[in-house]
Amino acid sequence: MKHGKMRVDNVPEFIAERISDWCKNNNMELTFIQPGKPAQNGYIERFNRSFREEVLSMNLFTSIDTFRTTAHQWLFMYNHKTPHASLSNLSPRNFLLKHCKEEFEDSLFPTFQIDN
């Protein structure tokens, strides 16, 4: 069985019933970051900042469909093309291809979307 920890924000709107059940079923311990300590959840804070600066602050959306298309295109680039310093300047997809080839087929990355 899998064991591990999942760290999440400690915010009032966090309704954890489904994720709590998932953690119990997968032997995961759910822990909360300390209030006022966003650095404890640095990966998501970095992603949120990048998304805010590169999508939300750079575009004026006239419809939800325009937003979805722009967000999808940005996310594809972020996961497939953009080098990340924390991944030895590889994109997340290329990092997985390089270091986890034995665990995944080259074309099978269920967390990555297909570019349409």
ROSE-4610 file (N, C-alpha, C; in Angstrom, 1 decimal, always signed):
// ROSE-4610
residu = [M/M/M/K/K/K/H/H/H/G/G/G/K/K/K/M/M/M/R/R/R/V/V/V/D/D/D/N/N/N/V/V/V/P/P/P/E/E/E/F/F/F/I/I/I/A/A/A/E/E/E/R/R/R/I/I/I/S/S/S/D/D/D/W/W/W/C/C/C/K/K/K/N/N/N/N/N/N/N/N/N/M/M/M/E/E/E/L/L/L/T/T/T/F/F/F/I/I/I/Q/Q/Q/P/P/P/G/G/G/K/K/K/P/P/P/A/A/A/Q/Q/Q/N/N/N/G/G/G/Y/Y/Y/I/I/I/E/E/E/R/R/R/F/F/F/N/N/N/R/R/R/S/S/S/F/F/F/R/R/R/E/E/E/E/E/E/V/V/V/L/L/L/S/S/S/M/M/M/N/N/N/L/L/L/F/F/F/T/T/T/S/S/S/I/I/I/D/D/D/T/T/T/F/F/F/R/R/R/T/T/T/T/T/T/A/A/A/H/H/H/Q/Q/Q/W/W/W/L/L/L/F/F/F/M/M/M/Y/Y/Y/N/N/N/H/H/H/K/K/K/T/T/T/P/P/P/H/H/H/A/A/A/S/S/S/L/L/L/S/S/S/N/N/N/L/L/L/S/S/S/P/P/P/R/R/R/N/N/N/F/F/F/L/L/L/L/L/L/K/K/K/H/H/H/C/C/C/K/K/K/E/E/E/E/E/E/F/F/F/E/E/E/D/D/D/S/S/S/L/L/L/F/F/F/P/P/P/T/T/T/F/F/F/Q/Q/Q/I/I/I/D/D/D/N/N/N]
num = [1/1/1/2/2/2/3/3/3/4/4/4/5/5/5/6/6/6/7/7/7/8/8/8/9/9/9/10/10/10/11/11/11/12/12/12/13/13/13/14/14/14/15/15/15/16/16/16/17/17/17/18/18/18/19/19/19/20/20/20/21/21/21/22/22/22/23/23/23/24/24/24/25/25/25/26/26/26/27/27/27/28/28/28/29/29/29/30/30/30/31/31/31/32/32/32/33/33/33/34/34/34/35/35/35/36/36/36/37/37/37/38/38/38/39/39/39/40/40/40/41/41/41/42/42/42/43/43/43/44/44/44/45/45/45/46/46/46/47/47/47/48/48/48/49/49/49/50/50/50/51/51/51/52/52/52/53/53/53/54/54/54/55/55/55/56/56/56/57/57/57/58/58/58/59/59/59/60/60/60/61/61/61/62/62/62/63/63/63/64/64/64/65/65/65/66/66/66/67/67/67/68/68/68/69/69/69/70/70/70/71/71/71/72/72/72/73/73/73/74/74/74/75/75/75/76/76/76/77/77/77/78/78/78/79/79/79/80/80/80/81/81/81/82/82/82/83/83/83/84/84/84/85/85/85/86/86/86/87/87/87/88/88/88/89/89/89/90/90/90/91/91/91/92/92/92/93/93/93/94/94/94/95/95/95/96/96/96/97/97/97/98/98/98/99/99/99/100/100/100/101/101/101/102/102/102/103/103/103/104/104/104/105/105/105/106/106/106/107/107/107/108/108/108/109/109/109/110/110/110/111/111/111/112/112/112/113/113/113/114/114/114/115/115/115/116/116/116]
x = [+0.8/+0.0/+0.9/+0.3/+1.0/+0.9/+2.0/+2.0/+2.6/+2.2/+2.8/+2.0/+2.3/+1.7/+1.2/+0.1/-0.4/-0.6/+0.1/+0.0/-1.0/-1.8/-2.9/-2.9/-3.5/-3.7/-4.7/-4.5/-5.3/-6.2/-7.3/-8.2/-9.6/-10.4/-11.8/-12.6/-12.4/-13.2/-12.7/-11.7/-11.3/-12.3/-13.0/-14.0/-13.4/-13.0/-12.1/-12.7/-14.0/-14.6/-14.1/-14.2/-13.8/-12.3/-11.5/-10.0/-9.6/-10.3/-10.0/-10.3/-11.5/-11.8/-10.7/-10.3/-9.3/-8.0/-7.6/-6.4/-6.5/-7.6/-7.8/-7.7/-8.4/-8.4/-7.0/-6.1/-4.8/-3.7/-4.0/-3.0/-2.2/-2.8/-2.1/-2.5/-1.5/-1.8/-2.0/-3.1/-3.5/-3.0/-2.1/-1.6/-1.9/-1.9/-2.2/-1.0/-0.8/+0.2/-0.2/+0.8/+0.5/-0.1/-1.1/-1.6/-0.5/-0.5/+0.5/+1.8/+1.9/+3.2/+3.0/+2.7/+2.5/+3.7/+4.9/+6.1/+6.1/+5.3/+5.2/+4.5/+3.8/+3.1/+3.7/+5.0/+5.7/+5.4/+5.2/+5.0/+3.7/+2.6/+1.3/+1.3/+2.0/+2.1/+2.9/+3.9/+4.7/+3.8/+3.1/+2.1/+1.1/+0.5/-0.5/+0.0/+1.2/+1.8/+2.0/+2.6/+2.8/+1.5/+0.5/-0.8/-1.4/-1.3/-1.9/-1.2/+0.2/+1.0/+0.9/+0.9/+1.0/-0.3/-1.4/-2.7/-3.7/-4.0/-5.0/-4.7/-3.4/-3.1/-2.7/-2.5/-2.1/-3.2/-4.4/-5.5/-6.8/-7.6/-8.9/-9.9/-10.6/-11.4/-12.8/-13.4/-14.8/-15.8/-15.3/-16.2/-15.5/-16.2/-15.6/-14.9/-15.5/-14.8/-13.5/-13.3/-12.0/-11.1/-11.5/-10.7/-10.2/-11.1/-10.8/-9.8/-10.0/-9.0/-7.6/-7.6/-6.3/-5.6/-6.4/-5.8/-5.3/-6.1/-5.7/-4.3/-4.2/-3.0/-1.8/-2.0/-1.0/-0.5/-1.5/-1.2/-0.4/-0.8/-0.1/+1.4/+1.6/+3.0/+3.7/+3.1/+3.7/+4.1/+3.3/+3.6/+4.5/+4.4/+5.1/+6.3/+6.4/+7.4/+8.3/+7.7/+8.4/+9.4/+10.7/+11.7/+11.5/+11.6/+11.5/+12.8/+13.3/+14.6/+14.6/+13.5/+13.5/+13.6/+13.4/+13.5/+14.7/+15.8/+17.0/+16.8/+16.0/+15.6/+15.0/+14.2/+13.4/+11.9/+11.1/+9.7/+9.2/+8.1/+7.6/+7.5/+7.0/+6.8/+8.2/+9.1/+10.5/+11.2/+11.0/+11.6/+11.1/+9.7/+9.2/+9.7/+9.8/+10.3/+11.8/+12.6/+14.0/+14.2/+13.4/+13.7/+12.7/+11.6/+10.6/+10.2/+11.1/+10.7/+10.3/+10.9/+10.5/+9.1/+8.6/+7.3/+6.2/+6.5/+5.5/+5.8/+4.8/+5.0/+5.2/+6.0/+6.3/+5.0/+3.9/+2.7/+1.7/+2.0/+1.0/+1.3/+0.7/+0.9/-0.5/-1.2/-2.6/-2.8/-1.8/-2.0/-1.8/-1.3/-1.1/-2.1/-2.6/-3.6/-3.0/-3.8/-3.4/-3.6/-2.6/-2.8/-3.8/-4.9/-5.9/-5.6]
y = [-1.2/+0.0/+1.2/+2.3/+3.6/+4.3/+5.0/+5.8/+7.1/+8.1/+9.5/+10.5/+11.8/+13.0/+13.8/+14.5/+15.5/+16.8/+17.8/+19.1/+20.0/+20.7/+21.5/+22.8/+23.9/+25.1/+25.0/+25.7/+25.8/+27.0/+26.9/+28.0/+27.6/+28.6/+28.3/+27.6/+27.9/+27.3/+25.9/+25.4/+24.0/+23.0/+22.4/+21.4/+20.0/+19.3/+18.2/+16.8/+16.7/+15.4/+14.4/+14.9/+14.0/+13.7/+14.7/+14.5/+13.7/+14.0/+13.3/+11.8/+11.5/+10.1/+9.4/+10.2/+9.7/+9.4/+10.3/+10.1/+8.8/+8.7/+7.5/+6.2/+6.2/+5.0/+4.7/+5.7/+5.5/+5.7/+5.5/+5.6/+6.8/+8.0/+9.3/+10.1/+10.7/+11.6/+13.0/+13.6/+15.0/+15.9/+16.9/+17.9/+19.2/+20.2/+21.6/+22.5/+23.4/+24.4/+25.3/+25.9/+26.8/+28.1/+28.7/+30.0/+31.0/+31.8/+32.8/+32.3/+31.0/+30.4/+29.8/+30.6/+30.0/+29.3/+29.6/+29.0/+27.5/+27.0/+25.6/+24.9/+25.6/+25.0/+25.7/+25.8/+26.6/+26.2/+24.9/+24.5/+25.1/+25.0/+25.6/+27.1/+27.7/+29.1/+29.6/+28.9/+29.3/+29.2/+28.1/+27.9/+29.0/+29.3/+30.3/+31.7/+32.0/+33.3/+33.3/+32.2/+32.2/+32.3/+31.6/+31.7/+33.1/+33.6/+35.0/+36.0/+36.0/+36.9/+36.7/+35.5/+35.2/+35.0/+34.8/+34.6/+35.6/+35.6/+36.5/+38.0/+38.4/+39.8/+40.3/+39.4/+39.7/+39.7/+39.3/+39.2/+39.8/+40.3/+40.7/+39.7/+39.0/+37.9/+38.4/+38.1/+38.6/+37.4/+36.2/+35.1/+34.0/+33.1/+32.0/+31.1/+31.0/+30.1/+30.6/+32.0/+32.6/+32.3/+32.5/+32.2/+30.7/+29.8/+28.4/+28.0/+28.6/+28.3/+28.9/+30.1/+30.7/+29.9/+29.5/+28.8/+27.4/+26.7/+25.4/+25.6/+26.6/+26.8/+27.1/+27.9/+28.2/+27.0/+26.2/+25.0/+24.0/+23.9/+23.0/+23.4/+24.7/+25.2/+25.0/+25.3/+25.2/+23.8/+22.8/+21.4/+20.7/+21.2/+20.5/+21.2/+22.5/+23.2/+24.1/+24.6/+25.6/+24.9/+25.3/+24.7/+25.2/+24.3/+24.7/+24.5/+25.5/+25.4/+24.3/+24.0/+22.9/+21.5/+21.5/+20.2/+20.1/+20.7/+20.8/+21.4/+22.5/+23.2/+22.4/+21.4/+20.6/+20.9/+20.7/+20.8/+19.6/+19.7/+18.6/+17.3/+17.4/+16.2/+15.7/+16.5/+16.0/+15.4/+16.0/+15.5/+14.0/+13.9/+12.5/+11.5/+12.0/+11.1/+10.7/+11.6/+11.4/+10.5/+10.7/+10.1/+8.9/+8.8/+7.8/+7.0/+6.9/+6.2/+4.7/+4.1/+2.7/+2.6/+3.7/+3.6/+4.0/+4.8/+5.3/+5.0/+4.8/+4.8/+6.2/+6.5/+7.8/+8.7/+8.0/+8.8/+8.8/+8.1/+8.0/+8.8/+10.0/+10.8/+11.3/+10.6/+10.9/+12.3/+12.9/+14.2/+15.3/+15.0/+16.0/+16.0/+17.1/+17.2/+17.1/+16.8/+16.7/+18.1/+18.5/+19.8/+19.6/+20.4/+20.2/+21.2]
z = [+0.0/+0.0/+0.0/-0.6/-0.6/+0.7/+1.1/+2.3/+1.9/+2.6/+2.4/+3.0/+2.7/+3.2/+2.0/+2.3/+1.3/+2.1/+1.7/+2.4/+1.7/+2.4/+1.8/+2.6/+2.0/+2.7/+3.8/+4.9/+6.0/+5.9/+5.1/+4.8/+5.1/+5.5/+5.9/+4.8/+3.5/+2.5/+2.1/+2.8/+2.6/+3.1/+2.2/+2.7/+2.3/+3.2/+3.0/+2.9/+2.9/+3.0/+1.9/+0.6/-0.5/-0.4/-0.3/-0.2/+1.0/+2.1/+3.4/+3.2/+2.5/+2.3/+1.3/+0.3/-0.6/+0.1/+1.0/+1.8/+2.7/+3.3/+4.2/+3.4/+2.2/+1.3/+0.8/+0.7/+0.1/+1.1/+2.4/+3.5/+3.4/+3.2/+3.1/+4.4/+5.0/+6.1/+5.6/+5.9/+5.5/+6.5/+6.1/+7.0/+6.5/+7.3/+6.9/+7.1/+6.3/+6.5/+7.6/+8.3/+9.4/+8.8/+9.5/+9.0/+8.9/+7.8/+7.5/+7.0/+6.7/+6.2/+4.8/+3.8/+2.5/+1.9/+2.4/+1.9/+2.2/+3.1/+3.4/+2.3/+1.4/+0.3/-1.0/-1.1/-2.1/-3.5/-3.8/-5.2/-5.7/-5.0/-5.5/-5.4/-4.5/-4.4/-5.7/-6.1/-7.3/-8.5/-8.6/-9.7/-9.8/-8.6/-8.5/-9.0/-8.6/-9.0/-10.5/-11.0/-12.5/-13.2/-12.8/-13.5/-13.4/-12.2/-12.0/-12.9/-12.9/-13.7/-15.2/-15.6/-17.0/-17.7/-17.0/-17.6/-17.1/-15.9/-15.3/-15.5/-15.2/-15.3/-16.7/-17.6/-19.0/-20.0/-19.6/-20.5/-20.0/-20.9/-20.6/-21.3/-20.5/-21.0/-21.2/-22.4/-22.7/-22.5/-22.3/-22.0/-21.3/-20.7/-20.0/-20.9/-22.2/-23.2/-23.6/-23.7/-24.0/-22.8/-21.6/-20.5/-20.5/-20.7/-20.7/-21.8/-23.0/-24.1/-23.7/-23.2/-22.8/-21.7/-20.7/-19.6/-20.0/-20.9/-21.4/-22.2/-23.0/-23.8/-22.9/-21.9/-21.0/-20.2/-19.7/-18.9/-19.7/-21.0/-21.9/-22.0/-22.2/-22.3/-21.0/-19.9/-18.6/-18.3/-18.7/-18.4/-19.4/-20.7/-21.8/-22.3/-22.3/-23.0/-22.0/-21.0/-20.1/-19.2/-19.3/-18.4/-16.9/-16.0/-14.6/-13.9/-13.2/-12.5/-11.5/-10.9/-9.9/-10.5/-11.8/-12.5/-13.5/-13.0/-13.8/-15.2/-15.2/-16.4/-17.5/-17.1/-18.0/-17.7/-18.8/-18.5/-17.7/-17.0/-16.2/-17.1/-18.3/-19.1/-19.5/-19.9/-20.2/-19.0/-17.8/-16.6/-16.4/-16.5/-16.3/-17.4/-18.6/-19.7/-19.4/-18.9/-18.6/-17.4/-16.3/-15.1/-14.7/-15.4/-15.0/-16.2/-17.2/-18.4/-18.1/-17.2/-16.9/-16.3/-15.7/-15.1/-16.0/-17.0/-17.9/-19.4/-20.2/-21.6/-22.0/-23.1/-23.5/-23.8/-24.3/-24.6/-23.5/-22.4/-21.3/-20.1/-20.0/-18.9/-18.5/-17.6/-17.4/-16.8/-16.2/-15.6/-16.6/-17.8/-18.8/-19.8/-20.2/-21.3/-22.6/-23.6/-25.0/-25.6/-26.4/-27.1/-28.3/-28.3/-29.3/-30.4]
